[in-house]
Amino acid sequence: MSIKLAVPCLLLLAGPAVAADPLPDAIAAPGESILLSVHAEGAQVYECKAGSDGKLAWAFREPIATLLSEGKTIGRHYAGPNWEHADGSAVAAKAAGNAPGTTAADIPWLKLEVTAHRGSGVLTPVTTVQRINTHGGKLDGACDKAGDFKSAPYSADYVFLKKG
C-alpha cells in the first residue's frame, strides 16, 4: 500500500492582492473594469481638535502614502484625496461608499468617485477608485493639546477602475 501526500501549490502574483471574496456592495463597482491595482504604504495623519462636545479628540486630516507596483514606487497618495502616477497623470476623488476594515484597528474600505483629472497617462480614464485590504491607520480617543499631529501607519490596495 502506498501513501500519496498532496502538496499544496503556492501562486504568487506580481501585483498587489485583490480581494478573493466579492467586495461589499457599498464599495462594489459593477460594470467597471480594473485599469490598475497598486499597493500603498504610508500614514493617516490626525490633528488634535475640539469635537462638537468641546472635548479634544483625534480628527482625520490627510493621508500620505507611496504607491507601489512590484516593489517599485510608481506614485503617491495625499490630501484631497489625490493619487498621482509617475507618468504625470493624476485623479482627485470623493467618497461614495464605505465598508468596515477587517479589524477595529483598520481604516474602512472605500469606494471613491473621481471628480477631477490632471495630466495624461494611465490614470486618465479612471472613474472610480477602491481602497481595499486596509491594515492599520485608525487613531481614536482623546488627545492633550489642540493643534498636535499624530500619524497612524497604514497599508492598503488601491484599485483604479474605468467604466466599460
C-alpha positions as CSV (number, residue, x, y, z in Angstrom):
1,M,0.0,0.0,0.0
2,S,1.4,3.4,-0.9
3,I,0.5,6.7,0.6
4,K,0.4,9.8,-1.5
5,L,0.7,13.2,0.1
6,A,-0.9,16.2,-1.5
7,V,1.5,19.1,-1.9
8,P,-0.2,22.5,-2.0
9,C,0.7,24.9,-4.7
10,L,1.6,28.5,-4.0
11,L,0.6,31.0,-6.6
12,L,2.5,34.3,-6.4
13,L,1.0,37.3,-8.1
14,A,3.2,40.1,-9.4
15,G,0.9,42.9,-8.3
16,P,-1.0,43.6,-5.1
17,A,-3.5,41.0,-4.0
18,V,-7.1,41.7,-4.9
19,A,-9.8,40.6,-2.5
20,A,-10.7,37.0,-3.3
21,D,-14.2,37.3,-1.9
22,P,-16.8,39.5,-3.6
23,L,-16.4,43.1,-2.4
24,P,-19.1,44.5,-0.1
25,D,-22.0,46.0,-2.1
26,A,-21.2,49.5,-0.6
27,I,-17.9,49.6,-2.5
28,A,-18.6,47.4,-5.5
29,A,-18.4,49.0,-8.9
30,P,-20.4,46.8,-11.3
31,G,-19.9,47.4,-15.0
32,E,-16.4,48.9,-14.4
33,S,-13.1,47.2,-15.3
34,I,-9.7,47.3,-13.5
35,L,-7.2,49.6,-15.1
36,L,-4.5,49.5,-12.4
37,S,-4.1,47.9,-9.0
38,V,-1.4,49.2,-6.6
39,H,-0.3,48.7,-3.0
40,A,0.1,51.7,-0.8
41,E,2.3,52.1,2.3
42,G,2.0,55.3,4.4
43,A,0.3,57.0,7.2
44,Q,-3.1,58.5,8.1
45,V,-2.4,61.9,9.7
46,Y,-4.6,63.1,12.5
47,E,-4.9,66.5,14.3
48,C,-6.0,67.1,17.9
49,K,-9.2,69.2,17.7
50,A,-12.2,70.0,19.9
51,G,-15.2,67.9,18.9
52,S,-18.8,69.1,19.0
53,D,-18.9,68.2,22.7
54,G,-15.9,70.5,23.3
55,K,-13.6,67.6,24.2
56,L,-10.3,67.2,22.4
57,A,-10.0,64.2,20.2
58,W,-8.0,63.0,17.1
59,A,-9.6,64.1,13.9
60,F,-8.5,62.8,10.5
61,R,-6.5,65.3,8.5
62,E,-4.9,63.7,5.5
63,P,-3.3,60.5,4.0
64,I,0.3,60.4,3.0
65,A,1.3,57.3,1.1
66,T,3.6,55.8,-1.5
67,L,2.0,53.8,-4.3
68,L,3.9,50.7,-5.2
69,S,3.8,48.2,-8.0
70,E,6.1,45.1,-7.9
71,G,8.0,46.7,-5.1
72,K,8.8,49.9,-7.1
73,T,7.5,53.4,-6.3
74,I,5.1,54.4,-9.1
75,G,3.3,57.4,-7.4
76,R,1.9,59.0,-4.3
77,H,-1.4,59.5,-2.5
78,Y,-2.2,62.6,-0.5
79,A,-4.8,65.0,0.8
80,G,-7.8,65.7,-1.5
81,P,-7.8,62.7,-1.8
82,N,-5.4,62.7,-4.7
83,W,-3.5,59.9,-6.5
84,E,-0.5,60.8,-8.7
85,H,1.2,58.4,-11.1
86,A,4.8,58.7,-12.1
87,D,3.7,59.2,-15.7
88,G,2.2,62.6,-14.8
89,S,-1.5,61.6,-14.7
90,A,-3.5,62.2,-11.5
91,V,-7.0,62.0,-10.2
92,A,-8.9,63.5,-7.3
93,A,-12.0,61.8,-5.8
94,K,-14.7,61.9,-3.2
95,A,-16.0,59.1,-1.0
96,A,-19.1,57.4,-2.4
97,G,-19.3,54.3,-0.1
98,N,-17.5,52.5,2.7
99,A,-17.3,49.2,4.4
100,P,-15.6,48.3,7.7
101,G,-11.9,47.2,7.7
102,T,-11.1,43.7,8.7
103,T,-10.3,44.6,12.3
104,A,-11.2,47.5,14.6
105,A,-7.7,49.0,14.0
106,D,-8.1,49.1,10.2
107,I,-9.4,52.1,8.4
108,P,-12.6,51.4,6.3
109,W,-12.6,50.1,2.7
110,L,-13.8,52.8,0.4
111,K,-15.4,53.5,-3.0
112,L,-14.4,56.9,-4.3
113,E,-15.9,58.7,-7.4
114,V,-13.3,60.5,-9.5
115,T,-14.1,64.3,-9.5
116,A,-11.1,65.6,-11.4
117,H,-8.3,64.5,-13.8
118,R,-4.9,66.1,-14.3
119,G,-2.2,65.3,-16.9
120,S,-2.4,62.4,-19.2
121,G,-1.4,58.8,-18.7
122,V,-2.6,55.6,-17.1
123,L,-5.0,57.4,-14.7
124,T,-6.7,59.5,-17.4
125,P,-9.7,57.2,-18.0
126,V,-10.2,56.3,-14.3
127,T,-13.8,56.9,-13.0
128,T,-13.7,55.0,-9.6
129,V,-11.0,54.2,-7.0
130,Q,-11.5,51.5,-4.5
131,R,-9.4,51.2,-1.2
132,I,-9.4,47.6,-0.1
133,N,-7.3,45.3,2.1
134,T,-6.6,48.0,4.6
135,H,-4.3,47.4,7.6
136,G,-4.0,49.9,10.4
137,G,-4.4,53.6,10.0
138,K,-7.0,54.2,12.8
139,L,-6.4,56.6,15.6
140,D,-9.2,57.1,18.1
141,G,-9.6,58.6,21.5
142,A,-8.7,61.7,23.4
143,C,-5.6,63.9,22.9
144,D,-4.0,66.5,25.1
145,K,-3.3,69.6,23.1
146,A,-5.2,71.2,20.2
147,G,-3.1,71.5,17.1
148,D,-1.0,68.5,17.8
149,F,-0.5,66.0,15.0
150,K,0.0,62.2,15.1
151,S,0.2,59.7,12.3
152,A,-1.0,56.1,12.2
153,P,0.8,53.8,9.8
154,Y,-1.4,52.0,7.3
155,S,-1.3,49.9,4.1
156,A,-4.0,49.3,1.6
157,D,-4.5,48.3,-2.0
158,Y,-6.0,50.9,-4.4
159,V,-7.8,49.6,-7.4
160,F,-8.4,52.1,-10.3
161,L,-11.4,51.4,-12.4
162,K,-12.9,52.7,-15.6
163,K,-16.4,52.4,-17.0
164,G,-17.0,49.8,-19.8
